[in-house]
Amino acid sequence: MMDEACIDKVNRLADEVGQFIQYWGFKCIHGKIWTHIYLAPHPLDAAELMARLKISKSLVSITLADLLQYNVILPHGKSSRDTCVYIANPNVKEVILEVLRQREMKMMSRLDHEFNQAIEFCAQTQSPLADLDKMKSLGHMIAIASTTLAAMVELKSVDFAAVRF
């Protein structure tokens, strides 16, 4: 009875972590599975996660693959059933930087590409639908965001002295 109550409390906590993670662009299930792996006193395998969360094997497998891709969790050997077990990556800085590198840097690259395509086209066509001064201002904001993100990934400080807001 106490184990069921504990799992219920952990599942409620995992739901909240999942909602928080979803806010940051991941799926709720990523946060739920990570919470269980993080809080577990021993490494967990897919079967235990399925039982705790009452979810399908395919959902666990897909989610574990995503979490492994970002180094949020790490493989930690085999269980007595000869299945892979996982632990949460204890290096929070590494986890955050990996997410920034793999996700946000790619988003910034796509944003920069689309911005350059748009400003070039609008400048050539002199379209009345886009104010070129505002586009240049947007380009400046994108450059600041890109520079800041790159500095974060490299753990450098950013000098905003020359930035006009």
C-alpha positions in Angstrom: 0.0 0.0 0.0 2.8 2.4 0.9 4.6 1.7 -2.4 1.5 2.4 -4.4 1.0 5.7 -2.5 4.7 6.6 -3.1 4.4 5.9 -6.8 1.2 8.0 -6.9 3.0 10.9 -5.3 6.0 10.5 -7.6 3.7 10.3 -10.6 2.0 13.5 -9.6 5.4 15.2 -9.2 6.4 13.7 -12.6 3.3 15.2 -14.2 4.3 18.6 -13.0 7.9 18.2 -14.2 6.4 17.0 -17.5 4.3 20.2 -17.7 7.4 22.3 -17.0 9.5 20.5 -19.6 6.6 20.8 -22.1 6.7 24.6 -21.6 10.3 24.5 -22.8 9.4 22.7 -26.0 9.8 19.1 -25.1 7.0 16.5 -24.6 5.5 16.0 -21.2 6.5 12.3 -21.3 10.2 13.4 -21.4 9.8 15.1 -18.0 7.8 12.2 -16.5 10.3 9.5 -17.5 13.3 11.7 -16.5 11.7 12.3 -13.1 11.3 8.6 -12.4 14.9 7.8 -13.5 16.3 10.7 -11.5 14.5 9.9 -8.3 14.9 6.1 -8.4 17.3 4.7 -5.9 18.6 2.3 -8.6 18.9 2.5 -12.4 15.6 1.8 -14.2 14.8 -0.2 -17.3 12.0 0.2 -19.8 9.8 -2.4 -18.1 9.9 -0.6 -14.8 9.1 2.7 -16.4 6.1 1.1 -18.2 4.8 -0.2 -14.9 5.3 3.0 -13.0 3.8 5.3 -15.6 1.3 2.8 -17.1 2.4 3.6 -20.7 3.3 1.5 -23.7 6.6 0.0 -24.6 6.8 2.0 -27.8 6.3 5.3 -26.0 9.0 4.4 -23.4 11.4 3.3 -26.2 10.9 6.5 -28.3 11.2 8.7 -25.2 14.3 6.9 -23.9 15.9 7.4 -27.4 15.2 11.1 -27.3 16.5 11.5 -23.7 19.7 9.6 -24.7 20.2 11.8 -27.8 20.3 14.9 -25.5 22.4 13.1 -22.9 19.7 13.8 -20.3 19.9 10.1 -19.3 22.8 7.7 -19.6 22.8 3.9 -20.1 24.1 2.2 -16.9 24.6 -1.5 -17.7 22.1 -4.3 -17.7 19.4 -5.4 -15.3 19.0 -8.9 -13.9 16.5 -9.4 -16.9 19.4 -8.5 -19.2 17.7 -5.2 -20.2 19.4 -1.9 -20.5 19.0 0.3 -17.4 19.3 4.1 -17.2 20.4 6.8 -14.8 19.9 10.6 -15.0 23.0 12.4 -16.2 24.4 14.0 -13.0 26.2 16.8 -14.9 23.4 19.4 -15.2 25.7 21.8 -17.0 26.4 19.2 -19.7 22.7 18.5 -20.1 21.8 22.1 -20.6 24.6 22.8 -23.0 23.8 19.7 -25.1 20.2 20.8 -25.4 21.3 24.3 -26.4 23.7 22.9 -29.0 21.4 20.4 -30.5 18.1 22.3 -30.4 18.5 26.0 -29.9 21.6 26.4 -32.1 19.7 24.6 -35.0 16.7 26.9 -34.5 18.9 30.0 -34.6 20.5 28.7 -37.8 17.1 28.2 -39.4 15.9 31.6 -38.1 19.0 33.3 -39.5 18.6 31.6 -42.9 15.0 32.6 -43.2 15.7 36.1 -42.1 18.4 36.5 -44.8 16.1 35.1 -47.4 13.3 37.4 -46.4 15.3 40.6 -46.2 17.1 39.9 -49.5 13.8 39.3 -51.3 12.0 42.2 -49.7 14.9 44.6 -50.5 15.0 43.4 -54.1 11.3 43.7 -54.7 10.8 46.8 -52.6 7.6 45.2 -51.2 5.3 47.6 -49.3 4.5 44.7 -47.0 7.8 44.8 -45.0 9.5 47.9 -43.6 13.2 47.4 -44.3 14.3 49.5 -41.3 12.3 47.2 -39.1 13.7 44.2 -40.8 17.2 45.4 -40.2 16.2 46.0 -36.5 14.9 42.4 -36.4 18.2 41.2 -37.9 20.1 43.0 -35.2 17.9 41.3 -32.5 18.6 37.9 -34.2 22.3 38.6 -34.2 22.3 39.5 -30.5 20.4 36.3 -29.7 22.7 34.2 -31.8 25.8 35.7 -30.2 24.4 35.3 -26.8 23.4 31.7 -27.4 26.9 30.9 -28.9 28.5 32.5 -25.8 26.3 30.4 -23.5 27.2 27.2 -25.3 30.9 28.1 -25.0 30.4 29.3 -21.4 31.7 32.8 -22.3 30.4 36.1 -21.0 28.6 38.4 -23.4 29.5 42.1 -23.5 26.3 44.0 -24.1 28.0 47.4 -23.9 27.8 48.0 -27.7 24.3 46.7 -28.0 21.5 49.3 -28.5 18.2 48.2 -27.2 
